[in-house]
Amino acid sequence: ETRTITNERFTPNALNASIFDITYNGNCAITSPANCKNGRTITICLRQGGNGNNTLSWDPVYHFDGGYHFVTETEGAKDVMVGTKINDFVFSTLASDCKSDSSTILGSSSSTVY
């Protein structure tokens, strides 16, 4: 599911989707996922809309690894949250400011060894 939200709440509905691509503007919130059964994993790509500096808050059901739940506020930033439902909470990790990798790809002709 792909959506743009402005000053509103977004509820991921895990009934028919597990990947959500959200562009957010203003002050937004991610609410507790609907239809998310125990053991189900959802992924939410969060894109800063407009000129950046938009804010995002999380429902308390999301428990973040190391407590880190802050989104990147720069223009065009892309963060990705992956969460798995475990009984009464969603164990969540947040990859901040995701970017493409411009380094050499494995298998290409290069002297770089990985």
ZISULUR-V649595 format. One record per residue. N is the residue number from 1. RES is the residue in one letter. SS is DSSP state (A for helix, B for strand, O for the rest). Layout:
n=N res=RES ss=SS
n=N res=RES ss=SS
//
This chain:
n=1 res=E ss=O
n=2 res=T ss=B
n=3 res=R ss=B
n=4 res=T ss=B
n=5 res=I ss=B
n=6 res=T ss=B
n=7 res=N ss=O
n=8 res=E ss=O
n=9 res=R ss=B
n=10 res=F ss=B
n=11 res=T ss=B
n=12 res=P ss=B
n=13 res=N ss=B
n=14 res=A ss=O
n=15 res=L ss=O
n=16 res=N ss=O
n=17 res=A ss=O
n=18 res=S ss=O
n=19 res=I ss=B
n=20 res=F ss=B
n=21 res=D ss=B
n=22 res=I ss=B
n=23 res=T ss=B
n=24 res=Y ss=B
n=25 res=N ss=B
n=26 res=G ss=O
n=27 res=N ss=B
n=28 res=C ss=B
n=29 res=A ss=B
n=30 res=I ss=B
n=31 res=T ss=B
n=32 res=S ss=B
n=33 res=P ss=B
n=34 res=A ss=B
n=35 res=N ss=O
n=36 res=C ss=O
n=37 res=K ss=O
n=38 res=N ss=O
n=39 res=G ss=O
n=40 res=R ss=O
n=41 res=T ss=B
n=42 res=I ss=B
n=43 res=T ss=B
n=44 res=I ss=B
n=45 res=C ss=B
n=46 res=L ss=B
n=47 res=R ss=B
n=48 res=Q ss=B
n=49 res=G ss=O
n=50 res=G ss=O
n=51 res=N ss=O
n=52 res=G ss=O
n=53 res=N ss=O
n=54 res=N ss=O
n=55 res=T ss=B
n=56 res=L ss=B
n=57 res=S ss=B
n=58 res=W ss=B
n=59 res=D ss=O
n=60 res=P ss=O
n=61 res=V ss=O
n=62 res=Y ss=B
n=63 res=H ss=B
n=64 res=F ss=B
n=65 res=D ss=A
n=66 res=G ss=A
n=67 res=G ss=A
n=68 res=Y ss=O
n=69 res=H ss=O
n=70 res=F ss=O
n=71 res=V ss=O
n=72 res=T ss=O
n=73 res=E ss=O
n=74 res=T ss=O
n=75 res=E ss=O
n=76 res=G ss=O
n=77 res=A ss=O
n=78 res=K ss=B
n=79 res=D ss=B
n=80 res=V ss=B
n=81 res=M ss=B
n=82 res=V ss=B
n=83 res=G ss=B
n=84 res=T ss=B
n=85 res=K ss=B
n=86 res=I ss=B
n=87 res=N ss=O
n=88 res=D ss=O
n=89 res=F ss=B
n=90 res=V ss=B
n=91 res=F ss=B
n=92 res=S ss=B
n=93 res=T ss=B
n=94 res=L ss=B
n=95 res=A ss=B
n=96 res=S ss=O
n=97 res=D ss=O
n=98 res=C ss=O
n=99 res=K ss=O
n=100 res=S ss=O
n=101 res=D ss=O
n=102 res=S ss=O
n=103 res=S ss=O
n=104 res=T ss=O
n=105 res=I ss=O
n=106 res=L ss=O
n=107 res=G ss=O
n=108 res=S ss=O
n=109 res=S ss=O
n=110 res=S ss=O
n=111 res=S ss=O
n=112 res=T ss=O
n=113 res=V ss=O
n=114 res=Y ss=O
//
